């Protein structure tokens, strides 16, 4: 493949710079929304926090709703980077499921206000609209990925076949949300350890001898 001529490279630089600025804005927006809420995330509030002009932000987001939707998508990207990438580096089956749970528990620590989607779900679960729909779509996607990881472990004989993947995914998800709530609201530093213990105990109860061997490998 031939390298692009210098003129073409220079022509793309403004766009690349714009994408870098947008990325920086959204990273800050995710942290701000995790602690102050998506509803409190406005172009005015963000311009103040970033020291940017409102006009500069309007160039990237035409409305408050556009900013909120982009922030949800940015939080999803962070989730994939923090949880998805290291998970798929692990061996298939039970090792991958255990890795997913461990990185998932650490994910909420990436944000100033705890788990972004835990906070956003509670904030928008009773508010119809595009933002709620986007949050719900991401959460459905996550639950499906969790179920898939459980089913892969069953397929490889690492977990009992009579376990319902959707039920186990529900329980693991509930434990993570409970961990985030207790750590954020009650400032309980033991919440993460308690959630990890509960998750491992639930998974261990369904683990086969082949699964235990795979986990030790």
C-alpha angles and dihedrals in degrees: 000000000000121000116248115258117258091253092058091047092052091048091058096049097085090052091048090050090049091052091050090051092048090050092051091048093051094047088056091044092055093052092045093048093048090061103028101029133251092265090059091051106103133158088247093052092046094047088053093049094046098038090237129133120257088235090057091052093045087059087066101032122029096196144011090258091052089052092049093049092048090049091054089051091048091052089051090053091051089050091053091049095046099038112013100048098051091041094058090048088066124085116274122266124020096358089057093047092050091048090050092053093048095050091042091058090051094046096081089058088068090074130066091227099040126250108011095206093045090057095040093048092053091046098049106026091103098038115089115214146084096300093053090046092052093049091048091049092053092048092049088050090051094048089049090052090050092050090048091053090051092048091049089054089051092048090055091048094249095120130037114273094224093063114105108232094208092053094050091046089052092052095046091047091050091052092053092049090048090050092052092047095050094044095047103037101032096028088229107172090192094059095093092050092048092050091048091051092050093047094049092047092052093048093044090056089061099038120115126214088259089053092052090051091049092049091052094047 
